[in-house]
């Protein structure tokens, strides 16, 4: 009876009494294949073309390795495929450069005929094939920098952590299509410029906090992590939106959540509170240079009371820091903290 082939690693399975005189060679080859599957490492260029991994019968081949380091500058969206019908566990490390010609490319791991997974930029992902489709397992996240000088719109994949540099222009980051419960995306203000050039989060057909509206990040230094809940809640914020700081040296209208470093070294000026505030909105104002006594900072109430009063608030103590929280139309903005 002739040898048969194992389904996953294509080992040669000998029957009793056959292959006289060649057992050593065949056994050594099988052991080498098993060594590949247990600890094999391969640096795999994928920048210039899609790659089909091989599971060559009765021989070592590139698709039988355990760990793959994917390299190169992606000139187009790239796909790495493995043959159908093989059940495998593999680890892929993305060491590619995703941006070229003004766009950010995707990198997908799949079977020839089935579905697969998009590998987040810079991530190391354990994937497994059930013989039909490739699925994602454990994942170590990486970071992708999106620079507005070359890219102003990008559709992210689940698991990505994005440094968004809006120094030269606003950016739109669109959330993944067809998300699964527990998928996450993190967006971080890389240069503290969201107030000048906003970051729009495109919802891609799913709600964001139950709302059918894209969200806009407009606070410098802000970072958010969104996690997908279900089709009703959609993408929810995992924890609070972290607030950054905005340095101002002249008249400025704050938005809810702003933390303002006010530098009145050259002259007095005003910071106007947000129009149409909601209960719980907060604004923090800090004397950045210890000069409020010399050049006062006026807090404009913008039609709402401040501690029930109908006058603007003047900050005149050096080093003063104050946080105001909106209570209601009667109390208006109340002091949450005030160091003066």
Secondary structure, DSSP 8 states (H G I E B T S, - for coil): ---EE-TTT--EE--TT-STTTHHHHHHHHHHHHHHHHH-EEEEE-SSS-EE----TTS--GGG-SEEEEESB-SS-EEEEE-TT-EEEEEEEE--B-EETTEE--EEEEESSS-EEE--TT-EEEEEEESS-EEEEEEE---EEEETTT-SEEE--TT-EEEEE-SSS-EEEE--SS--TT-EEEEEESSS-TTTS-EEEE-TTS-BTTBSS-EEE-STT-EEEEEEEETTTEEEESS--B---EEESS-EE--TT-EEEE--SS--EEEE--SS--TT-EEEEEESSS-TTTS-EEEE-TTS-BTTBSS-EEE-STT-EEEEEEEETTTEEEEEEE--
